[in-house]
Amino acid sequence: MNDSQRLADLRIVLIVVGLIAVFAIWPLMIVGMYATLGVFLLMASRDPMKHLSLI
């Protein structure tokens, strides 16, 4: 598996986890934190190498 394929897989995982954090975890008590995390994960999925500290 080369680096470009790994980066594409990472983008897919970031999008999926970000959408889950935004839409599926909202019933929890700490809604704001999970929703914010989801938004930032979706933003990081655009360019994962720039956002390594978040990932």
N, CA, C and O atoms as a Tripos MOL2 file, in Angstrom:
@<TRIPOS>MOLECULE
protein
  220   219    55     0     0
PROTEIN
NO_CHARGES

@<TRIPOS>ATOM
      1 N           0.8650   -1.1830    0.0000 N.3       1 MET1
      2 CA          0.0000    0.0000    0.0000 C.3       1 MET1
      3 C           0.9050    1.2370    0.0000 C.2       1 MET1
      4 O           1.7560    1.3940    0.8750 O.2       1 MET1
      5 N           0.7120    2.0950   -0.9770 N.am      2 ASN2
      6 CA          1.5450    3.2880   -1.0660 C.3       2 ASN2
      7 C           0.9560    4.4300   -0.2400 C.2       2 ASN2
      8 O          -0.1400    4.3260    0.3100 O.2       2 ASN2
      9 N           1.7140    5.5180   -0.1710 N.am      3 ASP3
     10 CA          1.3140    6.6450    0.6710 C.3       3 ASP3
     11 C           0.0370    7.3180    0.1950 C.2       3 ASP3
     12 O          -0.7680    7.7590    1.0150 O.2       3 ASP3
     13 N          -0.1590    7.4030   -1.1090 N.am      4 SER4
     14 CA         -1.3680    8.0690   -1.6050 C.3       4 SER4
     15 C          -2.6180    7.2550   -1.2650 C.2       4 SER4
     16 O          -3.6600    7.8310   -0.9520 O.2       4 SER4
     17 N          -2.5290    5.9390   -1.3210 N.am      5 GLN5
     18 CA         -3.6730    5.0970   -0.9430 C.3       5 GLN5
     19 C          -3.9490    5.1960    0.5510 C.2       5 GLN5
     20 O          -5.1050    5.2350    0.9730 O.2       5 GLN5
     21 N          -2.8970    5.2360    1.3420 N.am      6 ARG6
     22 CA         -3.0790    5.3720    2.7930 C.3       6 ARG6
     23 C          -3.7050    6.7170    3.1390 C.2       6 ARG6
     24 O          -4.5520    6.8020    4.0280 O.2       6 ARG6
     25 N          -3.2870    7.7670    2.4380 N.am      7 LEU7
     26 CA         -3.8560    9.0930    2.6620 C.3       7 LEU7
     27 C          -5.3230    9.1320    2.2530 C.2       7 LEU7
     28 O          -6.1350    9.7620    2.9310 O.2       7 LEU7
     29 N          -5.6720    8.4740    1.1660 N.am      8 ALA8
     30 CA         -7.0710    8.4150    0.7380 C.3       8 ALA8
     31 C          -7.9130    7.6440    1.7530 C.2       8 ALA8
     32 O          -9.0370    8.0420    2.0600 O.2       8 ALA8
     33 N          -7.3780    6.5530    2.2700 N.am      9 ASP9
     34 CA         -8.0940    5.7990    3.3060 C.3       9 ASP9
     35 C          -8.2680    6.6200    4.5750 C.2       9 ASP9
     36 O          -9.3190    6.5700    5.2140 O.2       9 ASP9
     37 N          -7.2280    7.3840    4.9430 N.am     10 LEU10
     38 CA         -7.3160    8.2410    6.1180 C.3      10 LEU10
     39 C          -8.3940    9.2980    5.9460 C.2      10 LEU10
     40 O          -9.1340    9.5870    6.8860 O.2      10 LEU10
     41 N          -8.4910    9.8750    4.7580 N.am     11 ARG11
     42 CA         -9.5300   10.8790    4.4950 C.3      11 ARG11
     43 C         -10.9200   10.2790    4.6590 C.2      11 ARG11
     44 O         -11.8100   10.9140    5.2240 O.2      11 ARG11
     45 N         -11.1100    9.0600    4.1670 N.am     12 ILE12
     46 CA        -12.4150    8.4090    4.2890 C.3      12 ILE12
     47 C         -12.7620    8.1640    5.7490 C.2      12 ILE12
     48 O         -13.8880    8.4190    6.1770 O.2      12 ILE12
     49 N         -11.7960    7.6710    6.5120 N.am     13 VAL13
     50 CA        -12.0410    7.4090    7.9330 C.3      13 VAL13
     51 C         -12.3340    8.7020    8.6800 C.2      13 VAL13
     52 O         -13.2130    8.7240    9.5420 O.2      13 VAL13
     53 N         -11.6190    9.7760    8.3710 N.am     14 LEU14
     54 CA        -11.8730   11.0590    9.0320 C.3      14 LEU14
     55 C         -13.2700   11.5770    8.7210 C.2      14 LEU14
     56 O         -13.9380   12.1150    9.6040 O.2      14 LEU14
     57 N         -13.7160   11.4260    7.4960 N.am     15 ILE15
     58 CA        -15.0560   11.8770    7.1290 C.3      15 ILE15
     59 C         -16.1150   11.0640    7.8660 C.2      15 ILE15
     60 O         -17.0730   11.6250    8.3990 O.2      15 ILE15
     61 N         -15.9430    9.7350    7.8970 N.am     16 VAL16
     62 CA        -16.9240    8.8810    8.5640 C.3      16 VAL16
     63 C         -16.9960    9.1840   10.0580 C.2      16 VAL16
     64 O         -18.0860    9.3400   10.6080 O.2      16 VAL16
     65 N         -15.8440    9.2680   10.7130 N.am     17 VAL17
     66 CA        -15.8330    9.5380   12.1520 C.3      17 VAL17
     67 C         -16.3530   10.9400   12.4430 C.2      17 VAL17
     68 O         -17.0490   11.1500   13.4370 O.2      17 VAL17
     69 N         -16.0230   11.8930   11.5870 N.am     18 GLY18
     70 CA        -16.5240   13.2570   11.7700 C.3      18 GLY18
     71 C         -18.0370   13.3270   11.6540 C.2      18 GLY18
     72 O         -18.6910   13.9980   12.4530 O.2      18 GLY18
     73 N         -18.5980   12.6420   10.6680 N.am     19 LEU19
     74 CA        -20.0620   12.6350   10.5160 C.3      19 LEU19
     75 C         -20.7450   11.9130   11.6760 C.2      19 LEU19
     76 O         -21.8080   12.3320   12.1330 O.2      19 LEU19
     77 N         -20.1350   10.8320   12.1480 N.am     20 ILE20
     78 CA        -20.6930   10.1340   13.3150 C.3      20 ILE20
     79 C         -20.6670   11.0490   14.5260 C.2      20 ILE20
     80 O         -21.6400   11.1060   15.2790 O.2      20 ILE20
     81 N         -19.5670   11.7670   14.7240 N.am     21 ALA21
     82 CA        -19.4570   12.6560   15.8840 C.3      21 ALA21
     83 C         -20.4660   13.7970   15.8110 C.2      21 ALA21
     84 O         -20.9860   14.2350   16.8380 O.2      21 ALA21
     85 N         -20.7420   14.2750   14.6090 N.am     22 VAL22
     86 CA        -21.6810   15.4000   14.4710 C.3      22 VAL22
     87 C         -23.1310   14.9450   14.6140 C.2      22 VAL22
     88 O         -23.9230   15.6110   15.2820 O.2      22 VAL22
     89 N         -23.4870   13.8240   13.9970 N.am     23 PHE23
     90 CA        -24.8940   13.4540   13.9280 C.3      23 PHE23
     91 C         -25.3360   12.3300   14.8580 C.2      23 PHE23
     92 O         -26.4950   12.3130   15.2730 O.2      23 PHE23
     93 N         -24.4660   11.4010   15.1980 N.am     24 ALA24
     94 CA        -24.9160   10.2160   15.9320 C.3      24 ALA24
     95 C         -24.7020   10.3080   17.4300 C.2      24 ALA24
     96 O         -25.3800    9.6130   18.1870 O.2      24 ALA24
     97 N         -23.7950   11.1320   17.8730 N.am     25 ILE25
     98 CA        -23.4760   11.1670   19.2970 C.3      25 ILE25
     99 C         -24.1810   12.3320   19.9840 C.2      25 ILE25
    100 O         -23.9150   12.6000   21.1550 O.2      25 ILE25
    101 N         -25.0540   13.0130   19.3000 N.am     26 TRP26
    102 CA        -25.6810   14.2020   19.8820 C.3      26 TRP26
    103 C         -26.5110   13.9380   21.1260 C.2      26 TRP26
    104 O         -26.6950   14.8760   21.9020 O.2      26 TRP26
    105 N         -27.0330   12.7290   21.3870 N.am     27 PRO27
    106 CA        -27.8180   12.5590   22.6160 C.3      27 PRO27
    107 C         -26.9960   12.5830   23.9080 C.2      27 PRO27
    108 O         -27.5640   12.6780   24.9960 O.2      27 PRO27
    109 N         -25.6980   12.4990   23.8030 N.am     28 LEU28
    110 CA        -24.8750   12.4940   24.9980 C.3      28 LEU28
    111 C         -24.8860   13.8540   25.6810 C.2      28 LEU28
    112 O         -25.3250   14.8460   25.0980 O.2      28 LEU28
    113 N         -24.4080   13.8970   26.9010 N.am     29 MET29
    114 CA        -24.4450   15.1380   27.6730 C.3      29 MET29
    115 C         -23.4330   16.1570   27.1720 C.2      29 MET29
    116 O         -23.6510   17.3610   27.3060 O.2      29 MET29
    117 N         -22.3620   15.7060   26.6130 N.am     30 ILE30
    118 CA        -21.3310   16.6490   26.1740 C.3      30 ILE30
    119 C         -21.4170   16.8650   24.6620 C.2      30 ILE30
    120 O         -20.4530   16.6710   23.9210 O.2      30 ILE30
    121 N         -22.5770   17.2630   24.2540 N.am     31 VAL31
    122 CA        -22.8960   17.4170   22.8390 C.3      31 VAL31
    123 C         -21.9550   18.3980   22.1460 C.2      31 VAL31
    124 O         -21.4670   18.1270   21.0490 O.2      31 VAL31
    125 N         -21.7090   19.5070   22.7710 N.am     32 GLY32
    126 CA        -20.8910   20.5500   22.1430 C.3      32 GLY32
    127 C         -19.4970   20.0800   21.7970 C.2      32 GLY32
    128 O         -18.9560   20.4310   20.7490 O.2      32 GLY32
    129 N         -18.9200   19.2920   22.6730 N.am     33 MET33
    130 CA        -17.5500   18.8260   22.4270 C.3      33 MET33
    131 C         -17.5070   17.8560   21.2550 C.2      33 MET33
    132 O         -16.6290   17.9600   20.3990 O.2      33 MET33
    133 N         -18.4360   16.9210   21.2070 N.am     34 TYR34
    134 CA        -18.4500   15.9540   20.1090 C.3      34 TYR34
    135 C         -18.8060   16.6040   18.7800 C.2      34 TYR34
    136 O         -18.2390   16.2470   17.7470 O.2      34 TYR34
    137 N         -19.7140   17.5320   18.7920 N.am     35 ALA35
    138 CA        -20.0730   18.2150   17.5510 C.3      35 ALA35
    139 C         -18.8890   19.0330   17.0400 C.2      35 ALA35
    140 O         -18.6220   19.0570   15.8380 O.2      35 ALA35
    141 N         -18.1830   19.6990   17.9410 N.am     36 THR36
    142 CA        -17.0100   20.4670   17.5460 C.3      36 THR36
    143 C         -15.9160   19.5550   17.0130 C.2      36 THR36
    144 O         -15.2800   19.8680   16.0060 O.2      36 THR36
    145 N         -15.6940   18.4310   17.6810 N.am     37 LEU37
    146 CA        -14.7080   17.4650   17.2090 C.3      37 LEU37
    147 C         -15.0730   16.9660   15.8200 C.2      37 LEU37
    148 O         -14.2030   16.8330   14.9590 O.2      37 LEU37
    149 N         -16.3390   16.6900   15.5960 N.am     38 GLY38
    150 CA        -16.7730   16.2280   14.2860 C.3      38 GLY38
    151 C         -16.5210   17.2410   13.1940 C.2      38 GLY38
    152 O         -16.0840   16.8840   12.1000 O.2      38 GLY38
    153 N         -16.7900   18.4920   13.4810 N.am     39 VAL39
    154 CA        -16.5550   19.5490   12.4940 C.3      39 VAL39
    155 C         -15.0710   19.6500   12.1720 C.2      39 VAL39
    156 O         -14.6940   19.7600   11.0060 O.2      39 VAL39
    157 N         -14.2250   19.6150   13.2060 N.am     40 PHE40
    158 CA        -12.7900   19.7060   12.9590 C.3      40 PHE40
    159 C         -12.2500   18.4770   12.2420 C.2      40 PHE40
    160 O         -11.3140   18.5990   11.4510 O.2      40 PHE40
    161 N         -12.8060   17.3050   12.4920 N.am     41 LEU41
    162 CA        -12.3800   16.1130   11.7600 C.3      41 LEU41
    163 C         -12.7730   16.2050   10.2870 C.2      41 LEU41
    164 O         -12.0280   15.7670    9.4110 O.2      41 LEU41
    165 N         -13.9340   16.7700   10.0240 N.am     42 LEU42
    166 CA        -14.3310   16.9640    8.6290 C.3      42 LEU42
    167 C         -13.4160   17.9680    7.9310 C.2      42 LEU42
    168 O         -13.0730   17.7980    6.7610 O.2      42 LEU42
    169 N         -13.0260   19.0090    8.6550 N.am     43 MET43
    170 CA        -12.0930   19.9740    8.0820 C.3      43 MET43
    171 C         -10.7230   19.3430    7.8600 C.2      43 MET43
    172 O         -10.0610   19.6280    6.8630 O.2      43 MET43
    173 N         -10.2960   18.4880    8.7850 N.am     44 ALA44
    174 CA         -8.9970   17.8320    8.6580 C.3      44 ALA44
    175 C          -8.9860   16.8300    7.5170 C.2      44 ALA44
    176 O          -7.9230   16.5290    6.9760 O.2      44 ALA44
    177 N         -10.1310   16.3160    7.1460 N.am     45 SER45
    178 CA        -10.1670   15.3340    6.0670 C.3      45 SER45
    179 C          -9.8070   15.9500    4.7230 C.2      45 SER45
    180 O          -9.4440   15.2260    3.7970 O.2      45 SER45
    181 N          -9.8970   17.2440    4.5980 N.am     46 ARG46
    182 CA         -9.5280   17.8970    3.3350 C.3      46 ARG46
    183 C          -8.0290   17.8040    3.0810 C.2      46 ARG46
    184 O          -7.5960   17.5750    1.9520 O.2      46 ARG46
    185 N          -7.2370   17.9840    4.1410 N.am     47 ASP47
    186 CA         -5.7850   17.8960    4.0170 C.3      47 ASP47
    187 C          -5.2220   17.3120    5.3120 C.2      47 ASP47
    188 O          -4.7810   18.0580    6.1860 O.2      47 ASP47
    189 N          -5.2330   15.9920    5.4410 N.am     48 PRO48
    190 CA         -4.8230   15.3480    6.6870 C.3      48 PRO48
    191 C          -3.3830   15.6420    7.0980 C.2      48 PRO48
    192 O          -3.0840   15.6670    8.2910 O.2      48 PRO48
    193 N          -2.5020   15.8600    6.1540 N.am     49 MET49
    194 CA         -1.1070   16.0970    6.5040 C.3      49 MET49
    195 C          -0.9060   17.4410    7.2020 C.2      49 MET49
    196 O           0.0540   17.5990    7.9560 O.2      49 MET49
    197 N          -1.7780   18.4000    6.9690 N.am     50 LYS50
    198 CA         -1.6950   19.6870    7.6470 C.3      50 LYS50
    199 C          -2.2200   19.6220    9.0790 C.2      50 LYS50
    200 O          -1.8700   20.4620    9.9080 O.2      50 LYS50
    201 N          -3.0560   18.6300    9.3720 N.am     51 HIS51
    202 CA         -3.7430   18.5530   10.6550 C.3      51 HIS51
    203 C          -3.3330   17.3230   11.4440 C.2      51 HIS51
    204 O          -4.1710   16.6910   12.0860 O.2      51 HIS51
    205 N          -2.0630   16.9780   11.4030 N.am     52 LEU52
    206 CA         -1.5940   15.7860   12.1000 C.3      52 LEU52
    207 C          -1.7720   15.8830   13.6180 C.2      52 LEU52
    208 O          -1.9970   14.8680   14.2780 O.2      52 LEU52
    209 N          -1.6760   17.0810   14.1730 N.am     53 SER53
    210 CA         -1.8310   17.2130   15.6270 C.3      53 SER53
    211 C          -3.2470   16.8880   16.0800 C.2      53 SER53
    212 O          -3.4330   16.4170   17.2020 O.2      53 SER53
    213 N          -4.2380   17.1240   15.2490 N.am     54 LEU54
    214 CA         -5.6220   16.7800   15.5890 C.3      54 LEU54
    215 C          -5.8670   15.2840   15.4520 C.2      54 LEU54
    216 O          -6.5490   14.6770   16.2770 O.2      54 LEU54
    217 N          -5.3150   14.7090   14.4220 N.am     55 ILE55
    218 CA         -5.5230   13.3020   14.1520 C.3      55 ILE55
    219 C          -4.7760   12.4880   15.1730 C.2      55 ILE55
    220 O          -4.8150   11.2580   15.1310 O.2      55 ILE55
@<TRIPOS>BOND
     1     1     2 1
     2     2     3 1
     3     3     4 2
     4     3     5 am
     5     5     6 1
     6     6     7 1
     7     7     8 2
     8     7     9 am
     9     9    10 1
    10    10    11 1
    11    11    12 2
    12    11    13 am
    13    13    14 1
    14    14    15 1
    15    15    16 2
    16    15    17 am
    17    17    18 1
    18    18    19 1
    19    19    20 2
    20    19    21 am
    21    21    22 1
    22    22    23 1
    23    23    24 2
    24    23    25 am
    25    25    26 1
    26    26    27 1
    27    27    28 2
    28    27    29 am
    29    29    30 1
    30    30    31 1
    31    31    32 2
    32    31    33 am
    33    33    34 1
    34    34    35 1
    35    35    36 2
    36    35    37 am
    37    37    38 1
    38    38    39 1
    39    39    40 2
    40    39    41 am
    41    41    42 1
    42    42    43 1
    43    43    44 2
    44    43    45 am
    45    45    46 1
    46    46    47 1
    47    47    48 2
    48    47    49 am
    49    49    50 1
    50    50    51 1
    51    51    52 2
    52    51    53 am
    53    53    54 1
    54    54    55 1
    55    55    56 2
    56    55    57 am
    57    57    58 1
    58    58    59 1
    59    59    60 2
    60    59    61 am
    61    61    62 1
    62    62    63 1
    63    63    64 2
    64    63    65 am
    65    65    66 1
    66    66    67 1
    67    67    68 2
    68    67    69 am
    69    69    70 1
    70    70    71 1
    71    71    72 2
    72    71    73 am
    73    73    74 1
    74    74    75 1
    75    75    76 2
    76    75    77 am
    77    77    78 1
    78    78    79 1
    79    79    80 2
    80    79    81 am
    81    81    82 1
    82    82    83 1
    83    83    84 2
    84    83    85 am
    85    85    86 1
    86    86    87 1
    87    87    88 2
    88    87    89 am
    89    89    90 1
    90    90    91 1
    91    91    92 2
    92    91    93 am
    93    93    94 1
    94    94    95 1
    95    95    96 2
    96    95    97 am
    97    97    98 1
    98    98    99 1
    99    99   100 2
   100    99   101 am
   101   101   102 1
   102   102   103 1
   103   103   104 2
   104   103   105 am
   105   105   106 1
   106   106   107 1
   107   107   108 2
   108   107   109 am
   109   109   110 1
   110   110   111 1
   111   111   112 2
   112   111   113 am
   113   113   114 1
   114   114   115 1
   115   115   116 2
   116   115   117 am
   117   117   118 1
   118   118   119 1
   119   119   120 2
   120   119   121 am
   121   121   122 1
   122   122   123 1
   123   123   124 2
   124   123   125 am
   125   125   126 1
   126   126   127 1
   127   127   128 2
   128   127   129 am
   129   129   130 1
   130   130   131 1
   131   131   132 2
   132   131   133 am
   133   133   134 1
   134   134   135 1
   135   135   136 2
   136   135   137 am
   137   137   138 1
   138   138   139 1
   139   139   140 2
   140   139   141 am
   141   141   142 1
   142   142   143 1
   143   143   144 2
   144   143   145 am
   145   145   146 1
   146   146   147 1
   147   147   148 2
   148   147   149 am
   149   149   150 1
   150   150   151 1
   151   151   152 2
   152   151   153 am
   153   153   154 1
   154   154   155 1
   155   155   156 2
   156   155   157 am
   157   157   158 1
   158   158   159 1
   159   159   160 2
   160   159   161 am
   161   161   162 1
   162   162   163 1
   163   163   164 2
   164   163   165 am
   165   165   166 1
   166   166   167 1
   167   167   168 2
   168   167   169 am
   169   169   170 1
   170   170   171 1
   171   171   172 2
   172   171   173 am
   173   173   174 1
   174   174   175 1
   175   175   176 2
   176   175   177 am
   177   177   178 1
   178   178   179 1
   179   179   180 2
   180   179   181 am
   181   181   182 1
   182   182   183 1
   183   183   184 2
   184   183   185 am
   185   185   186 1
   186   186   187 1
   187   187   188 2
   188   187   189 am
   189   189   190 1
   190   190   191 1
   191   191   192 2
   192   191   193 am
   193   193   194 1
   194   194   195 1
   195   195   196 2
   196   195   197 am
   197   197   198 1
   198   198   199 1
   199   199   200 2
   200   199   201 am
   201   201   202 1
   202   202   203 1
   203   203   204 2
   204   203   205 am
   205   205   206 1
   206   206   207 1
   207   207   208 2
   208   207   209 am
   209   209   210 1
   210   210   211 1
   211   211   212 2
   212   211   213 am
   213   213   214 1
   214   214   215 1
   215   215   216 2
   216   215   217 am
   217   217   218 1
   218   218   219 1
   219   219   220 2
@<TRIPOS>SUBSTRUCTURE
     1 MET1         2 RESIDUE 1 A MET
     2 ASN2         6 RESIDUE 1 A ASN
     3 ASP3        10 RESIDUE 1 A ASP
     4 SER4        14 RESIDUE 1 A SER
     5 GLN5        18 RESIDUE 1 A GLN
     6 ARG6        22 RESIDUE 1 A ARG
     7 LEU7        26 RESIDUE 1 A LEU
     8 ALA8        30 RESIDUE 1 A ALA
     9 ASP9        34 RESIDUE 1 A ASP
    10 LEU10       38 RESIDUE 1 A LEU
    11 ARG11       42 RESIDUE 1 A ARG
    12 ILE12       46 RESIDUE 1 A ILE
    13 VAL13       50 RESIDUE 1 A VAL
    14 LEU14       54 RESIDUE 1 A LEU
    15 ILE15       58 RESIDUE 1 A ILE
    16 VAL16       62 RESIDUE 1 A VAL
    17 VAL17       66 RESIDUE 1 A VAL
    18 GLY18       70 RESIDUE 1 A GLY
    19 LEU19       74 RESIDUE 1 A LEU
    20 ILE20       78 RESIDUE 1 A ILE
    21 ALA21       82 RESIDUE 1 A ALA
    22 VAL22       86 RESIDUE 1 A VAL
    23 PHE23       90 RESIDUE 1 A PHE
    24 ALA24       94 RESIDUE 1 A ALA
    25 ILE25       98 RESIDUE 1 A ILE
    26 TRP26      102 RESIDUE 1 A TRP
    27 PRO27      106 RESIDUE 1 A PRO
    28 LEU28      110 RESIDUE 1 A LEU
    29 MET29      114 RESIDUE 1 A MET
    30 ILE30      118 RESIDUE 1 A ILE
    31 VAL31      122 RESIDUE 1 A VAL
    32 GLY32      126 RESIDUE 1 A GLY
    33 MET33      130 RESIDUE 1 A MET
    34 TYR34      134 RESIDUE 1 A TYR
    35 ALA35      138 RESIDUE 1 A ALA
    36 THR36      142 RESIDUE 1 A THR
    37 LEU37      146 RESIDUE 1 A LEU
    38 GLY38      150 RESIDUE 1 A GLY
    39 VAL39      154 RESIDUE 1 A VAL
    40 PHE40      158 RESIDUE 1 A PHE
    41 LEU41      162 RESIDUE 1 A LEU
    42 LEU42      166 RESIDUE 1 A LEU
    43 MET43      170 RESIDUE 1 A MET
    44 ALA44      174 RESIDUE 1 A ALA
    45 SER45      178 RESIDUE 1 A SER
    46 ARG46      182 RESIDUE 1 A ARG
    47 ASP47      186 RESIDUE 1 A ASP
    48 PRO48      190 RESIDUE 1 A PRO
    49 MET49      194 RESIDUE 1 A MET
    50 LYS50      198 RESIDUE 1 A LYS
    51 HIS51      202 RESIDUE 1 A HIS
    52 LEU52      206 RESIDUE 1 A LEU
    53 SER53      210 RESIDUE 1 A SER
    54 LEU54      214 RESIDUE 1 A LEU
    55 ILE55      218 RESIDUE 1 A ILE
